[in-house]
Amino acid sequence: MKLRSLIRSVFGTAISVVFAATLPLAAQAQEVDSGTLYGDMMTVTQDMLNRSAGDGNNFLHTNANYHQTRYYPTRQINTSNVGNLRPAWIFQTEIVETMETSPIVVNGIMYVTTAFSHAYALDAKTGAQIWHYKHKMGDITTYCCGPNNRGVAIYEDMVYLGTLDAKLIALDAKTGKVMWEVQIADPELGYSETMAPTAVNGKILIGTNGGEYGIRGFVKAYDAKTGDLIWTFNTVPEDSVGVWATHDATGRDMLRDIAAEKAALATLGDPYKTLGGGVWQNPAVDLELNRIFFVVGNPSPDLDGSIRPGDNLYTDSLVSVDLDSGEYVCHFQYVAHDVWDLDAVSPPILTEVMDNNGKNVPGLLHGGKTGHVYVHDRRNCELIRFSEAMVPQENMWVLPTAEGARMLPGANGGVEWSPMTIDPTQRLAYAINLHQPMTYHVESSPYPDGKLWLGGAFKVIPSEEQWGNVTAVDYDTGKIRWKVKTEQPMIGGILATAGGLVFTGEGNGLFKAYDSENGSVLWKFQAGAGVNAPPSSYTVDGKQYIVVAAGGNTQLNYKRGNNIIAFTLAD
């Protein structure tokens, strides 16, 4: 009672708080505790998933819908009343560590994940725990940038989870019990899973992490019922050389020594087997074209291009493949032969865009670590335009040196893995950005058999200011509509709603609502730990909620926590 009273006094309102018992990591086992508290879950049909963009009750995909707009179509919480937003409930997970989960909500049931690949089902109205799946990790796990998990996919009566030890697991949605599991790749070679899977047309799609370990990246499709492998698309083809591009997507000279690279290719051969090319985030799905679109991460080793000659296809690229077969359709490479770790990681968004002739065409948006929002024609992957730079750019593209060469943006971006959002009624894209001045250092080393393989280091310059921003970009012109600076670099994600709001959090614990038209801060809440996860929204019994995880971030060392916090309007 004392603890509940304390929480009431901190948040200024009576809220429902549910606490999970904390166990030491050594005591964790692969098990499910607690029974169902919220009745039967209705089957999540393909039709429900297809119609999710207009669903004002549920949040069925990691990024809201197949087009990944992160736009929630309910306006109960809006610019006129968001100041009355209060915590409805707080759920504390068992794991106090970095949180990047996007809560999925289906008919009043919420699914969230934590670091180290735990999954929970919660009552979305009260925060009460329904079940908890504790993954028993394999003997070997190798992963970059924290033991993160970005969420689950749900399809029919199962929940799908990727794990740090590179497994795909299907859980019974009602009980959390394991229905099947498959080993996606070998963690001893550097493979891991932190991304959320995608469910579509009887398939479960998942990529792989490991671009810092000399893996060969891929996207795979599995049968949703059985776990059988349907197809594999390797993100690095056997001929990875490309066209020897000398300029980046914006037309700037990347200072490549093509003659030296061609000599290295003649000596070393094509490096495709260890060239990296992880896929960190969900693909966007175009059901009309029957294609998926995803972005591919950095080549390996990150900073040493001397032993990986060529353009290093399809690293740092947008790629589209056929949904049924996994066959290549088209690609566009942003940075060929990347030696700055400015890989493509933020998930693409599908929306209608204006081409250079003023005609509306099927488009695609990607927020780059370079600080640009790239606008594509998704029919052929071609670039239509790129936005004004959202962060400072200096000395692009100075090559890394042994002593260290300063270039902006730093290796974290720009837009890191953080999902963007759009408001299609305003034709604006919203991105969160980092500004971290860095020096790039190169140190050549041979492939280390699945160990970390950066080929040098990128180092933050401690004497220079670091900060972030929230930026609105007109994707029909590439012009920045508004920009709001934040005191810390931004990482996590952002959500737009029909109420004229965008929601996003910061490493200092602040969770804020902005006016989507002009960037005015209309509401804020101190969560007590870094809010570095993408928010979601849903409606239960006629009340709209905003939900976000506050667990901090390993990558930027923001304060850790273990809270899932749901907000609604005060009565």
Buried (B, 14 or more C-beta within 10 A) or exposed (E): EEEEEEBEEEBEEEBBBBBBEEEEEEEBEEEBEBEBBBEEBEBBEBEBBBBBBEBBBBBBBBBBBBBBBBBBBBBBBBBEBBEEBBBBBBBBBBBBBBBBBBBBBBBBBBBBBBBBBBBBBBBBBBBBBBBBBBBEBBEEBBBBBBBBBBBBBBBBBBBBBBBBBBBBBBBBBBBBEBBBBBEBBBBBBBBBBBBBBBBBBBBBBBBBBBBBBBBBBBBBBBBBBEBEEBBEBBBBBEEBBBEBBEEBBBEEEBEBBEEEBBEBBEEEEBBBEBBBBBBBBBBBBBBEBEBBBBBBBBBBBBBBBBBBBBBBBBBBBBBBBBBEEBEBBBBBBBBBBBBBBBBBBBBBBBBEBBBEEEEEBBBBBBBBBBBBBBBBBBBEBEBBBBBBBBBEBEEBBBBBEEEBBBBBBBBBBBBBBBBBBBBBEBBBBBBBBBBBBBBBBBEEEEBEEBEBBBBBBBBBBEEEEBBBBBBBBBBBBBEBBBBBEBEBBBBBBBBBBBBBBBBBBBBBBBBBBBBBBEBEEBBBBEBBBBBBBBBBBBBBEEBBBBBBBBBBBBBBEBBBBBBBBBBBBEE
